[in-house]
Each structure stands twice: as C-alpha cells, then as structure tokens.
Amino acid sequence: MSHRLHSQPTDTKSDSPASGAVGARAQADLPKTGHLIILSGPSGAGKSTVVRELLANCPLPIELSVSATTRKQRHGEVDGRDYHFVTHEQFDHMRQAGEFLECKEVFGRGDWYGTPVAQTEQGLKAGHWMLLEIDVQGALSIMDKRPDVVSFFVHPGSLEELAIRLRRRGTDDELAIQRRLEVAAEELQALKHYKHEIINHQVKLTASEICNILQQYC
C-alpha cells in the first residue's frame, strides 16, 4: 500500500499534475512593489523544472533569485544564471556582513548555499515578484522574518513516488537516495507552515496552478 504524505491542511491544496531569468510578463504596468515567493519541497520533487515552466509562461513579472554557493561549478552551468559561484572565503565574508536572507551548509558536504539580500530587495523595489527556490530550513527562516511571503510546498504525492523519481534520475547511489528520503519525511513535518501545498503530477499543470494562485495576490 502506498503511504501518502499526510500533513495539516494548508490554505490551498492542489492535485494538479508540477539564472536570474525574468518570466513572461503581462502588458500591464509593474506594481510599485513586488511580492516575495518561496518554492520548496523534497529533493526530487521536480521543483527546478516547475520553476523554469513558471518563468517561461506565467504572465506575472516573476524573477528567479540566484543563490550563491561555494560548491564547484558543474558542466553547463553559467555563473550568475544558475548560481553565483564564490569561494569559501567570499561566502564567509558575505555571511558575516549579513548579506544573506538565509544560508546553510547542505548535506554536510562542506558546500554552502545562500540567498543574497541585495538582489532580492532590488527586484522587489523594481516591482518584480522575486522567486526563491530554496530548501525547507531556509524557507522557514525567511517565513519567520517575512510573514507576507507567498509560500509553496511542492511534492510528488507519496514517498514511494519520490523514491521512484530519485532512482530514475540516476544521480545518487542507493545510500544517498535513502538519506534523501529520510530528509523528505522530516521536511513534510514543516508543510503546515506553508500557505500552499502543490502535488506535482505534471509540470505544465503544476506551473499553471501556481501561476493561478499567484494571480490572486495581485
């Protein structure tokens, strides 16, 4: 029997099948100030693919906030588009100077990730809807400081389905997959803190559902 990912009810639940690029824009003038959007969920839920679809097709002025990281740049990644790649020394300086909305070391590998304050605030002042695709811990940290955040928790519907997706993408060994599933089970406990829950069955429909919800905040 498949075990569903149960949670406390959130404001919106959808069963819809779910750098610094700016999404498709409406013809109307930009608002005087933008909105801060958070999208997070377990690894393997398809968040990045949903974000690309959202940026390409949602008629809101959405801009993806580009995170800074100390990890090595991978083949095909572009500095400033996918991540801001910095040294550990540069990251430490930025962290001590309070230049991150949130930051953390991921999976104990010594690689740090952080959301720069400056880019986010500049985008909001310009009327953009700044989208942060970040992990659950970082999301909770920001939501604690910014209760006005429009937050989405995206997941595939069950831990069994998540395991299938993680194995299908073929980037982790079985031990790493089990660790990711353990983390996912823990992250589900934070679902009640998000305003909207989205079950990602199909990317285009998921992105459309998120866009429709965001338009309610106009």
N, C-alpha and C positions, 0 to 999 in steps of 0.2 A: 504494500500500500504506500502511495506517495504521501510524504509528510509535507503539508502546506506550511508556508512561512506565516505563522499567525502573528498578529500584532494588535495593539489597541487601535481603535478607529481613528483615522485622521480626517481632516476636513474634506478631502476628495480622494476617492479610490477609483482606479480605472483598471479594467481588464483589457485595455487596448493592446493588441499585439505590438515595444520600444527597442603662428598661431594668432593670435590676436585678430582673427578674421572677423569682419562685420557681416551679420546676417542680411538676408533680403529685407529691404527697407520699404516702409509704407510711404506713400506720396505726401501724407500729412506732415506738418512741421513736427520736429522733435519736441518732446516735453521739456520744460525748463530743467527738471532734474530727472535722472533715470531711476531705475529700480535695481536692487541687488538680488540676484538669483543664485541659489545653490542647487547643484545637482550632484547627488552622491548615492552610494549603494555598494554592494559587494563587488569584488573583482570578478570579472567575467559576466557581468550583467548586461554588457553592451552599451555602457554609458558614452564612450567616446564616439561610437557610430551614431548614436542618437543625437549627440551634440552637433556633429557635422551635418546631419539632416536638418536639424533645427536652424542652424546658422544659414543654411542654403535656402530654406523655403518658408520660414516664418516671417511675416511682413512687419515685424517689430524691429526696432533698432538694437538688436542684440549684439554684443561684443564679448568674445571669449577672453577672460583674463588669463594671461600667460604666466604660469608658475615659474619660479626659479628653482633650480636643482643643482646638487653637487655631483649627481651621477654622470657617467660618461655618455657622450652623445652617440646615439645609435645611427646606423646607416640609414640614410634617407631623411633624418630629422634636420630641421633648419633652426638655427639659433634665433630666438626672437619670435618664431612662429609656433613651434612645438613647445619649447621651454626656453627660459633664459639660463644658459649653462654657465655656471660660475664655479670658482674654486672654493674649497672649504674655508679658506681664509676670508674670501669675499663674503661668503654666506654668513660666517660668524660676525663679521663687521656689520652687515645689514641687520642681523638679528639683535645684536647689542644696541644698535641705533634705533630699534623699534620700527624698522621699515617693512615688517610683515603683518598682515592681518592675522595670520596663523602660520605656524611652521612645525614640522616634526620630522623625526627620523623614521623611515619606513622599513618594516620587516627586519629591523636590527642589522641591516647590511652596511650601515655607516653612510647611507645616502640620505641627504636631507632635501625636503621639498618645502616651499613656502609661497604664500600669495602676497605679492608686493602691494603695499598700501597705495603708493603714488599712482600707478596705472589705474587701479580700481576707482580711486577718488576722482581722477581726471576724467575718466569715462562717465561717471555718474554726473559730474558737473556739466559735461557736454550733452547730457540728455540720453546717453546710451543705457541700455539695460545690461548691466555687467553680469556675465555668467561665470560662475566659479564651479568647475568640475573638480571636486576635492573629496578626500576621504571623510569618513564619518566623524572621527575625532576632531578634525579641523573644522568641519561643518558645525558641530556642537559648540565649539569655541566661539565661532563667529556669531551664531544664533543667540548665544548668551549675551553678547555685546550689542547685537543689532536685531531686536525682535521684529523689525519691519521686513526682514529678509523673506523672500518668496522661496520656500524650500521644497525640494522634490527628492523622494527616496525611490530609486529605480531598482527593481529586482526581477528575476525571471519567473517567479511564482512558487518555486519549491527548491529545496536544497538538492534534490535529485536532478532537477533540470540544470541547476547551476553546475553540478559535477559533470554533467554531460558536456556543457559548453566549455568548461575548463579543459577537459580532456580533448575535445575536438580541436581547440586552437593550438594544441601541441607545443606550448612554450614552457611547460613546467613538468618536472617528474612527479611521480605519484605522491612522494612525501610532501612536496611543495603544494600539490593540489589539496591534500588533506589539511594542511595548515591553512590554506585559503578558505576552505570550507568551515573550519573551526572559527576563523575570524568572522566569516559571514554570519554564522549563527550568533556570535556576540553582537555584531552590528545590528542585527534585526531587533535587538532589545532597545535600540535608540529610535526605532521607527516612529514611536509615539510623539517624538519631539518635532517631527517634520509636519509641514502643513498639508502636503500632498503625497500620496503613495501611487506609484505607477508600476504596473506589471508589464514588462517589456516582452510581448509576444512577437511583434513585428515592427521593425524600425520606423517605417514611414508612418504607420498609425500611431505609434508611441510619440513621435515628434509632433504630429498633428494634435494629439491630445494635450501635450504640454503647451503648445502654442495657444490652443483654445483657452486653456486655463489662464495663461499669462494675459491674454487679451481682456480678461475680466478685471485685471488690475489697472487698466487704462483709465 
